[in-house]
Amino acid sequence: MDSTDSIKKEIAEVISNSSIPEDLPHSRNTLEWLLKLEPDADIDLQIAALGHDIDRAIEERKIRRLDYDNYDDFKQAHANNSAVILTEIMKNCNAPQKLIDDVVHLVEHHETGYDHRVDILKNADSLSFFQINLPYYFSRNDVNETKRRFLWGYRRLSENLKSIVAEFEYSDNELMLLVKGWLAS
């Protein structure tokens, strides 16, 4: 098994132990969206897609929203922490330094965008949030918080990606009605 296969396996193992039920499906779905948006995505991007939120899966190392007044600061701390954890995994798997550096760059900027490659990761992550995470988020938060998070992510999308989100359907009728209303406003 080469180092990239070992890295992918270790990421999946860590995330599969998460107490957050959507973490593993979100990781896999982000990779699926990445490959839809960029079919020739290199291995660095693929590893970043799988591990971009890995800090959420490790309870004792997770960045907590309550520790930050500003949501953007929280998201940046989360991205940086995930990059640190991925660095440890990649070093343990004897990954080349060039791979480590590139994955770290991608993950550190996945919430804000930076360049073409980071933007692809950010977009794949965002689409996966709306497809996979949003129903779970709604089940744990009230309507106002869910709306805030929905709009925060939705405003970051280009028009063509917004049209993809508008096509998503949710089994929770209340959430579906709320989303339709948010999209219409």
C-alpha positions in Angstrom: 0.0 0.0 0.0 1.5 3.4 -1.0 1.5 6.4 1.3 -1.6 8.0 -0.4 -3.7 4.9 0.2 -2.5 4.7 3.8 -3.4 8.4 4.2 -6.9 7.9 2.8 -7.4 4.8 5.0 -6.3 6.6 8.1 -8.5 9.6 7.4 -11.5 7.3 6.9 -10.7 5.5 10.2 -10.5 8.7 12.2 -13.6 10.2 10.7 -15.6 6.9 11.1 -15.1 7.2 14.9 -16.7 10.7 15.0 -19.7 11.2 17.3 -21.2 13.4 14.5 -23.2 11.1 12.3 -22.8 13.1 9.1 -19.0 13.4 9.2 -18.1 10.3 7.3 -20.8 10.7 4.6 -19.8 14.4 4.3 -16.2 13.5 3.8 -17.0 11.0 1.1 -19.6 13.3 -0.5 -17.1 16.2 -0.6 -14.8 14.0 -2.6 -17.6 13.0 -5.0 -18.5 16.7 -5.6 -14.8 17.5 -6.0 -14.6 14.9 -8.8 -17.8 16.2 -10.4 -16.4 19.8 -10.4 -12.9 18.8 -11.3 -12.8 15.2 -12.8 -9.0 15.3 -13.1 -8.4 16.4 -9.5 -5.0 15.4 -8.3 -4.4 13.2 -5.3 -3.6 16.3 -3.1 -7.0 17.7 -3.7 -8.6 14.4 -3.1 -6.9 13.9 0.2 -7.9 17.5 1.2 -11.5 16.8 0.3 -11.6 13.7 2.5 -9.9 15.3 5.5 -10.9 18.9 5.4 -13.1 18.6 8.5 -11.2 16.0 10.3 -10.9 18.0 13.5 -14.6 17.6 14.1 -14.1 13.8 14.4 -11.7 14.0 17.3 -13.7 15.2 20.3 -10.7 16.2 22.5 -9.1 18.2 19.6 -12.3 19.7 18.1 -12.5 23.5 17.6 -15.7 24.7 19.3 -18.0 27.4 18.0 -18.7 28.7 21.5 -15.1 29.6 21.9 -15.3 32.3 19.1 -17.3 35.5 18.9 -16.9 35.7 15.2 -18.1 32.8 12.9 -15.4 33.4 10.3 -12.7 33.2 13.0 -14.1 29.9 14.2 -14.2 28.5 10.7 -10.5 29.6 10.1 -9.4 28.0 13.4 -11.3 24.8 12.4 -9.5 24.8 9.0 -6.1 25.3 10.6 -6.7 22.6 13.2 -7.8 20.1 10.5 -4.6 20.9 8.6 -2.5 20.2 11.7 -4.2 16.8 12.2 -3.8 15.9 8.6 -0.1 16.9 8.8 0.3 14.4 11.6 -1.4 11.6 9.6 0.5 12.3 6.5 3.9 12.3 8.3 2.9 9.0 10.0 2.2 7.6 6.6 5.6 8.8 5.2 4.0 11.2 2.7 6.4 13.4 0.7 6.7 16.9 2.0 5.4 18.4 -1.2 2.1 16.5 -0.7 1.9 17.5 2.9 2.5 21.2 2.1 -0.1 21.2 -0.7 -2.8 19.5 1.4 -2.1 21.8 4.3 -2.5 24.8 2.0 -5.8 23.5 0.6 -7.3 22.7 3.9 -6.2 25.9 5.6 -8.1 27.9 3.0 -11.0 25.6 2.3 -13.5 27.8 4.2 -12.6 31.1 2.4 -11.2 30.2 -0.9 -7.8 31.4 -2.2 -7.0 30.2 -5.7 -8.6 28.0 -8.3 -7.8 24.7 -6.6 -8.9 25.9 -3.1 -12.1 27.3 -4.6 -12.9 23.9 -6.1 -12.5 22.3 -2.6 -14.5 25.1 -1.0 -17.3 24.6 -3.5 -17.3 20.8 -3.1 -17.5 21.2 0.6 -20.3 23.7 0.4 -22.4 21.6 -1.9 -21.9 18.6 0.4 -22.9 20.7 3.4 -26.2 21.5 1.7 -26.7 17.9 0.4 -25.6 16.0 3.5 -25.1 18.2 6.5 -28.0 20.6 6.5 -30.7 18.2 7.7 -28.4 17.1 10.6 -27.6 20.7 11.4 -31.4 21.6 11.4 -32.0 18.6 13.8 -29.5 20.1 16.3 -30.3 23.8 15.9 -33.2 26.1 15.9 -34.7 27.7 12.8 -32.8 31.0 13.2 -29.4 29.3 13.6 -30.1 27.0 10.6 -31.1 30.0 8.5 -28.0 31.9 9.5 -25.7 28.9 8.6 -27.7 28.3 5.4 -27.3 31.9 4.2 -23.7 32.1 5.2 -22.8 29.1 3.0 -25.3 30.0 0.2 -23.9 33.5 -0.3 -20.5 32.1 -0.9 -21.6 30.1 -4.0 -21.6 31.1 -7.6 -24.9 31.4 -9.4 -24.5 28.0 -11.1 -23.8 26.3 -7.8 -26.7 28.0 -6.2 -28.9 26.4 -8.9 -27.6 23.0 -7.8 -28.5 23.7 -4.2 -32.0 24.8 -5.3 -32.5 21.3 -6.7 -31.7 19.5 -3.4 -34.7 17.9 -1.7 -34.9 17.1 2.0 -37.1 14.4 3.6 -37.9 16.8 6.5 -40.9 18.7 5.2 -40.3 21.6 7.6 -36.7 22.0 6.4 -37.8 21.7 2.8 -40.3 24.6 3.2 -37.8 26.7 5.1 -35.2 26.2 2.4 -37.6 27.1 -0.4 -38.5 30.3 1.5 -34.8 31.2 2.1 -34.1 30.6 -1.6 -37.0 32.9 -2.6 -36.0 35.8 -0.3 
